[in-house]
Amino acid sequence: MRLNNLFGTSGVRGLTDKEINEEFCFNLGLAFGKFLGEGKVAVGRDNRPKADKMLRAAKKGLVKAGLEVKDFGILPSPELSFHLVRIKAVGGMMVTGSHLPIGMLGVIPLLKDGTIVFGKVGQKITEIYEKIS
């Protein structure tokens, strides 16, 4: 899956188990982890079906990249940004259905200040992702 057209202003969105599947989430976690380097990363999810499975896969990728994962469980996306800053994490990742129709999920990578990855930073992560996937 190429991220070029999917890495928008609110992360990556797609059909659950097709575009947003465990392999994709693992590889995105690994790519984002390689981009971040070392340190703690905060993660969370909503209660959308399969968000737990996708977050587990993303966490495995983050750990493989050498990051210490702090899982905040089920919470609203803005709360994860709060915790990320509070624990001085180098980044974060939220798996959420948000306002998307049932059958779709989004993965939202966050920078250390709690802002959503997009633009040039998103392109750098895309390049890392494409090399490992």
N, CA, C and O of each residue as an XYZ file, in Angstrom:
532
protein
N       0.839     -1.180      0.000
C       0.000      0.000      0.000
C       0.884      1.243      0.000
O       1.749      1.388      0.864
N       0.679      2.116     -0.935
C       1.443      3.368     -0.983
C       0.731      4.413     -0.137
O      -0.480      4.603     -0.247
N       1.500      5.083      0.705
C       0.924      6.092      1.585
C       0.781      7.459      0.931
O       0.070      8.315      1.458
N       1.424      7.682     -0.180
C       1.489      9.013     -0.778
C       0.134      9.715     -0.817
O       0.040     10.893     -0.471
N      -0.894      9.020     -1.227
C      -2.205      9.634     -1.375
C      -3.087      9.461     -0.148
O      -4.175     10.032     -0.087
N      -2.641      8.691      0.819
C      -3.469      8.428      1.991
C      -3.024      9.201      3.227
O      -3.814      9.356      4.158
N      -1.787      9.690      3.268
C      -1.264     10.377      4.437
C      -1.742     11.815      4.397
O      -1.036     12.711      3.933
N      -2.945     12.017      4.889
C      -3.539     13.344      4.851
C      -3.328     14.100      6.145
O      -2.374     13.844      6.879
N      -4.215     15.022      6.417
C      -4.093     15.851      7.614
C      -4.540     15.133      8.878
O      -4.341     15.646      9.979
N      -5.140     13.958      8.739
C      -5.552     13.169      9.907
C      -5.057     11.742      9.811
O      -5.814     10.805     10.069
N      -3.814     11.564      9.450
C      -3.221     10.235      9.406
C      -3.570      9.470      8.152
O      -3.749     10.040      7.075
N      -3.662      8.160      8.319
C      -3.933      7.257      7.202
C      -5.278      6.594      7.461
O      -5.508      6.062      8.547
N      -6.153      6.620      6.491
C      -7.486      6.027      6.633
C      -7.704      4.992      5.548
O      -7.170      5.099      4.443
N      -8.506      3.979      5.886
C      -8.805      2.984      4.876
C      -9.780      1.944      5.373
O     -10.245      1.999      6.512
N     -10.084      0.994      4.505
C     -11.001     -0.090      4.833
C     -10.329     -1.056      5.805
O      -9.205     -1.504      5.580
N     -11.031     -1.365      6.875
C     -10.522     -2.289      7.883
C     -10.300     -3.660      7.268
O     -11.149     -4.168      6.535
N      -9.159     -4.250      7.568
C      -8.728     -5.576      7.106
C      -8.337     -5.617      5.632
O      -7.840     -6.641      5.163
N      -8.545     -4.551      4.904
C      -8.093     -4.508      3.511
C      -6.923     -3.538      3.421
O      -5.780     -3.961      3.245
N      -7.193     -2.254      3.539
C      -6.124     -1.253      3.489
C      -5.474     -1.088      4.862
O      -4.251     -1.016      4.974
N      -6.284     -1.029      5.881
C      -5.772     -0.933      7.255
C      -5.853     -2.338      7.848
O      -6.856     -2.722      8.450
N      -4.779     -3.085      7.663
C      -4.724     -4.456      8.183
C      -3.514     -4.596      9.107
O      -2.761     -3.640      9.296
N      -3.328     -5.776      9.677
C      -2.249     -5.967     10.644
C      -0.867     -5.751     10.029
O      -0.001     -5.144     10.659
N      -0.654     -6.232      8.829
C       0.649     -6.054      8.187
C       0.934     -4.567      7.956
O       2.036     -4.089      8.223
N      -0.067     -3.848      7.458
C       0.095     -2.416      7.243
C       0.410     -1.702      8.554
O       1.322     -0.877      8.610
N      -0.344     -2.017      9.609
C      -0.141     -1.347     10.900
C       1.228     -1.664     11.488
O       1.879     -0.785     12.054
N       1.669     -2.908     11.361
C       3.016     -3.263     11.823
C       4.059     -2.446     11.069
O       4.939     -1.841     11.682
N       3.963     -2.427      9.744
C       4.941     -1.705      8.928
C       4.900     -0.197      9.176
O       5.942      0.459      9.181
N       3.707      0.352      9.381
C       3.609      1.774      9.687
C       4.227      2.058     11.055
O       4.933      3.052     11.224
N       3.962      1.184     12.034
C       4.586      1.340     13.348
C       6.098      1.276     13.260
O       6.795      2.068     13.895
N       6.607      0.336     12.476
C       8.055      0.193     12.299
C       8.639      1.431     11.609
O       9.665      1.954     12.046
N       8.002      1.898     10.547
C       8.491      3.083      9.825
C       8.455      4.322     10.714
O       9.413      5.095     10.747
N       7.359      4.507     11.428
C       7.234      5.668     12.313
C       8.262      5.580     13.437
O       8.863      6.584     13.817
N       8.460      4.369     13.968
C       9.459      4.169     15.011
C      10.862      4.485     14.530
O      11.647      5.101     15.251
N      11.180      4.067     13.315
C      12.505      4.376     12.751
C      12.661      5.881     12.564
O      13.748      6.421     12.767
N      11.597      6.552     12.184
C      11.637      8.005     12.045
C      11.866      8.674     13.403
O      12.652      9.616     13.510
N      11.177      8.186     14.437
C      11.274      8.808     15.760
C      12.626      8.572     16.428
O      13.136      9.446     17.129
N      13.197      7.405     16.214
C      14.487      7.094     16.850
C      14.304      6.330     18.142
O      13.846      5.187     18.126
N      14.656      6.947     19.273
C      14.589      6.272     20.573
C      13.640      7.012     21.501
O      13.293      8.171     21.271
N      13.227      6.315     22.556
C      12.425      6.945     23.594
C      11.083      6.271     23.766
O      10.834      5.174     23.265
N      10.219      6.974     24.499
C       8.872      6.481     24.765
C       7.926      6.958     23.674
O       8.084      8.043     23.115
N       6.947      6.124     23.391
C       5.888      6.502     22.458
C       4.556      6.142     23.111
O       4.405      5.051     23.660
N       3.597      7.056     23.052
C       2.276      6.852     23.634
C       1.334      6.334     22.556
O       1.326      6.840     21.434
N       0.539      5.321     22.900
C      -0.422      4.782     21.939
C      -1.781      4.634     22.596
O      -1.890      4.532     23.818
N      -2.816      4.623     21.766
C      -4.164      4.426     22.254
C      -5.086      4.090     21.098
O      -4.679      4.046     19.937
N      -6.351      3.854     21.455
C      -7.330      3.469     20.442
C      -8.719      3.837     20.923
O      -8.922      4.182     22.087
N      -9.668      3.757     20.009
C     -11.057      3.878     20.410
C     -11.650      2.473     20.481
O     -10.926      1.485     20.368
N     -12.956      2.386     20.667
C     -13.576      1.059     20.812
C     -14.163      0.533     19.505
O     -15.016     -0.355     19.521
N     -13.721      1.067     18.396
C     -14.170      0.598     17.081
C     -13.729     -0.854     16.892
O     -12.629     -1.221     17.305
N     -14.586     -1.695     16.264
C     -14.182     -3.084     16.022
C     -12.828     -3.159     15.310
O     -12.577     -2.449     14.336
N     -11.986     -4.017     15.812
C     -10.653     -4.337     15.283
C      -9.593     -3.269     15.558
O      -8.438     -3.448     15.171
N      -9.949     -2.174     16.210
C      -8.936     -1.172     16.561
C      -7.898     -1.781     17.500
O      -6.714     -1.452     17.418
N      -8.342     -2.672     18.395
C      -7.394     -3.317     19.321
C      -6.385     -4.173     18.563
O      -5.193     -4.144     18.868
N      -6.850     -4.924     17.590
C      -5.971     -5.791     16.794
C      -4.971     -4.963     15.991
O      -3.794     -5.315     15.910
N      -5.428     -3.883     15.409
C      -4.543     -3.038     14.603
C      -3.524     -2.324     15.487
O      -2.370     -2.153     15.094
N      -3.949     -1.906     16.684
C      -3.004     -1.256     17.589
C      -1.940     -2.240     18.060
O      -0.768     -1.879     18.160
N      -2.332     -3.475     18.350
C      -1.333     -4.492     18.745
C      -0.271     -4.656     17.661
O       0.918     -4.755     17.965
N      -0.690     -4.685     16.414
C       0.260     -4.822     15.304
C       1.173     -3.602     15.218
O       2.382     -3.746     15.034
N       0.609     -2.408     15.349
C       1.415     -1.183     15.305
C       2.416     -1.158     16.452
O       3.563     -0.751     16.269
N       1.984     -1.592     17.640
C       2.888     -1.629     18.799
C       4.067     -2.558     18.548
O       5.194     -2.244     18.932
N       3.822     -3.687     17.914
C       4.920     -4.612     17.594
C       5.938     -3.937     16.682
O       7.143     -4.119     16.858
N       5.471     -3.166     15.718
C       6.374     -2.436     14.833
C       7.165     -1.376     15.581
O       8.366     -1.220     15.358
N       6.503     -0.649     16.464
C       7.182      0.379     17.260
C       8.257     -0.236     18.150
O       9.361      0.297     18.266
N       7.923     -1.364     18.778
C       8.894     -2.056     19.641
C      10.071     -2.563     18.813
O      11.224     -2.442     19.227
N       9.781     -3.126     17.651
C      10.865     -3.616     16.789
C      11.807     -2.476     16.400
O      13.002     -2.698     16.209
N      11.277     -1.269     16.282
C      12.097     -0.099     15.948
C      12.908      0.390     17.147
O      13.748      1.280     17.010
N      12.657     -0.190     18.321
C      13.446      0.161     19.503
C      12.793      1.129     20.465
O      13.454      1.647     21.364
N      11.505      1.384     20.291
C      10.813      2.326     21.165
C      10.176      1.631     22.362
O       9.828      0.452     22.302
N      10.031      2.378     23.445
C       9.315      1.917     24.637
C       7.866      2.381     24.490
O       7.604      3.582     24.437
N       6.934      1.447     24.425
C       5.531      1.772     24.174
C       4.760      1.896     25.481
O       4.807      1.005     26.330
N       4.050      3.012     25.633
C       3.144      3.243     26.757
C       1.728      3.237     26.189
O       1.343      4.139     25.445
N       0.955      2.204     26.550
C      -0.393      2.028     26.003
C      -1.415      2.638     26.960
O      -1.525      2.203     28.106
N      -2.154      3.632     26.503
C      -3.158      4.304     27.316
C      -4.561      3.744     27.092
O      -5.539      4.304     27.587
N      -4.664      2.639     26.345
C      -5.937      1.953     26.177
C      -6.940      2.739     25.355
O      -6.584      3.444     24.411
N      -8.223      2.600     25.740
C      -9.310      3.266     25.022
C      -9.459      4.688     25.559
O      -9.645      4.897     26.758
N      -9.374      5.655     24.655
C      -9.487      7.060     25.045
C      -9.741      7.919     23.815
O      -9.503      7.481     22.689
N     -10.227      9.148     24.028
C     -10.409     10.050     22.888
C      -9.055     10.494     22.332
O      -8.082     10.603     23.079
N      -8.991     10.744     21.058
C      -7.732     11.144     20.413
C      -7.052     12.336     21.085
O      -5.842     12.282     21.305
N      -7.777     13.415     21.424
C      -7.098     14.552     22.060
C      -6.460     14.193     23.409
O      -5.454     14.785     23.800
N      -7.043     13.233     24.108
C      -6.473     12.826     25.392
C      -5.126     12.138     25.197
O      -4.229     12.296     26.025
N      -4.974     11.381     24.117
C      -3.676     10.755     23.856
C      -2.614     11.833     23.632
O      -1.489     11.695     24.112
N      -2.951     12.891     22.920
C      -2.001     13.994     22.720
C      -1.589     14.597     24.060
O      -0.421     14.930     24.258
N      -2.538     14.738     24.974
C      -2.243     15.257     26.312
C      -1.245     14.352     27.034
O      -0.244     14.827     27.570
N      -1.525     13.040     27.046
C      -0.637     12.096     27.739
C       0.748     12.056     27.102
O       1.757     11.963     27.801
N       0.791     12.126     25.798
C       2.056     12.100     25.067
C       2.973     13.231     25.556
O       4.148     13.004     25.843
N       2.432     14.431     25.647
C       3.219     15.573     26.123
C       3.559     15.393     27.600
O       4.683     15.671     28.017
N       2.588     14.927     28.393
C       2.783     14.767     29.839
C       3.929     13.821     30.164
O       4.704     14.089     31.082
N       4.053     12.711     29.424
C       5.112     11.734     29.731
C       6.398     12.005     28.947
O       7.357     11.236     29.011
N       6.395     13.114     28.208
C       7.568     13.498     27.397
C       7.949     12.412     26.384
O       9.119     12.059     26.236
N       6.941     11.901     25.703
C       7.160     10.884     24.669
C       7.720     11.545     23.410
O       7.533     12.740     23.183
N       8.404     10.752     22.606
C       8.944     11.265     21.340
C       7.888     11.266     20.236
O       8.090     11.866     19.180
N       6.771     10.600     20.479
C       5.696     10.538     19.503
C       4.547      9.704     20.034
O       4.571      9.242     21.174
N       3.548      9.519     19.199
C       2.394      8.731     19.598
C       1.675      8.176     18.384
O       1.942      8.563     17.246
N       0.754      7.257     18.652
C      -0.022      6.670     17.562
C      -1.405      6.298     18.091
O      -1.536      5.614     19.106
N      -2.428      6.761     17.383
C      -3.817      6.498     17.740
C      -4.476      5.710     16.620
O      -4.342      6.058     15.447
N      -5.193      4.642     16.985
C      -6.000      3.888     16.022
C      -7.455      4.194     16.343
O      -7.923      3.929     17.450
N      -8.167      4.750     15.373
C      -9.518      5.224     15.642
C     -10.405      5.160     14.400
O      -9.942      5.320     13.270
N     -11.667      4.925     14.641
C     -12.650      5.017     13.572
C     -13.204      6.426     13.461
O     -13.709      6.827     12.413
N     -13.103      7.183     14.565
C     -13.542      8.577     14.606
C     -14.916      8.722     13.955
O     -15.862      8.032     14.335
N     -15.022      9.598     12.997
C     -16.288      9.855     12.301
C     -16.435      9.018     11.033
O     -17.398      9.184     10.284
N     -15.485      8.123     10.796
C     -15.519      7.304      9.576
C     -16.651      6.285      9.636
O     -17.057      5.888     10.728
N     -17.165      5.857      8.499
C     -18.205      4.826      8.498
C     -17.682      3.514      9.086
O     -16.481      3.244      9.053
N     -18.584      2.715      9.616
C     -18.217      1.386     10.106
C     -17.553      0.640      8.951
O     -17.988      0.732      7.803
N     -16.496     -0.099      9.275
C     -15.750     -0.801      8.242
C     -14.503     -0.053      7.812
O     -13.749     -0.519      6.958
N     -14.290      1.122      8.414
C     -13.081      1.896      8.127
C     -12.387      2.254      9.436
O     -13.027      2.418     10.475
N     -11.064      2.370      9.362
C     -10.253      2.796     10.507
C      -9.222      3.806     10.035
O      -8.902      3.898      8.850
N      -8.717      4.554     10.990
C      -7.614      5.459     10.729
C      -6.490      5.197     11.710
O      -6.727      4.786     12.846
N      -5.272      5.435     11.267
C      -4.094      5.364     12.129
C      -3.489      6.761     12.107
O      -3.125      7.274     11.050
N      -3.386      7.373     13.292
C      -2.932      8.751     13.388
C      -1.599      8.812     14.129
O      -1.576      8.684     15.353
N      -0.494      9.005     13.417
C       0.797      9.211     14.073
C       0.875     10.652     14.602
O       0.419     11.593     13.952
N       1.458     10.798     15.784
C       1.567     12.102     16.435
C       3.018     12.438     16.732
O       3.809     11.560     17.077
N       3.361     13.702     16.600
C       4.700     14.166     16.946
C       4.780     14.450     18.445
O       3.764     14.392     19.136
N       5.968     14.754     18.953
C       6.170     14.885     20.398
C       5.368     16.011     21.033
O       5.158     16.005     22.246
N       4.918     16.971     20.245
C       4.082     18.041     20.790
C       2.588     17.723     20.671
O       1.748     18.561     20.997
N       2.258     16.517     20.205
C       0.875     16.085     20.100
C       0.207     16.412     18.782
O      -0.966     16.089     18.592
N       0.923     17.045     17.867
C       0.327     17.375     16.568
C       0.367     16.168     15.632
O       1.222     15.291     15.755
N      -0.566     16.147     14.709
C      -0.694     15.041     13.763
C       0.356     15.165     12.659
O       0.603     16.254     12.139
N       0.964     14.041     12.314
C       1.956     13.989     11.236
C       1.281     14.272      9.897
O       0.240     13.694      9.587
N       1.873     15.158      9.110
C       1.420     15.403      7.736
C       2.536     16.123      6.991
O       3.604     16.365      7.554
N       2.300     16.461      5.749
C       3.246     17.246      4.963
C       4.593     16.572      4.771
O       4.666     15.381      4.468
N       5.662     17.346      4.950
C       7.018     16.850      4.710
C       7.394     15.726      5.665
O       8.087     14.785      5.277
N       6.943     15.818      6.906
C       7.227     14.739      7.865
C       6.528     13.464      7.414
O       7.114     12.382      7.451
N       5.287     13.591      6.993
C       4.562     12.441      6.465
C       5.259     11.826      5.265
O       5.275     10.605      5.113
N       5.829     12.656      4.422
C       6.547     12.150      3.253
C       7.794     11.378      3.672
O       8.112     10.350      3.073
N       8.509     11.862      4.696
C       9.698     11.148      5.185
C       9.315      9.770      5.720
O       9.998      8.781      5.455
N       8.223      9.714      6.469
C       7.764      8.431      7.009
C       7.316      7.522      5.868
O       7.559      6.315      5.899
N       6.667      8.096      4.869
C       6.260      7.341      3.680
C       7.463      6.679      3.026
O       7.408      5.502      2.667
N       8.540      7.421      2.869
C       9.749      6.879      2.238
C      10.321      5.716      3.043
O      10.753      4.717      2.468
N      10.326      5.840      4.362
C      10.805      4.740      5.215
C       9.882      3.538      5.060
O      10.345      2.407      4.910
N       8.571      3.787      5.096
C       7.577      2.719      4.963
C       7.771      1.956      3.656
O       7.764      0.725      3.644
N       7.941      2.676      2.573
C       8.054      2.030      1.264
C       9.314      1.186      1.149
O       9.337      0.226      0.380
N      10.359      1.520      1.894
C      11.586      0.717      1.884
C      11.425     -0.589      2.649
O      12.067     -1.585      2.316
N      10.567     -0.595      3.680
C      10.442     -1.808      4.506
C       9.263     -2.683      4.116
O       9.221     -3.854      4.493
N       8.302     -2.145      3.370
C       7.109     -2.950      3.056
C       7.248     -3.681      1.738
O       6.335     -4.399      1.331
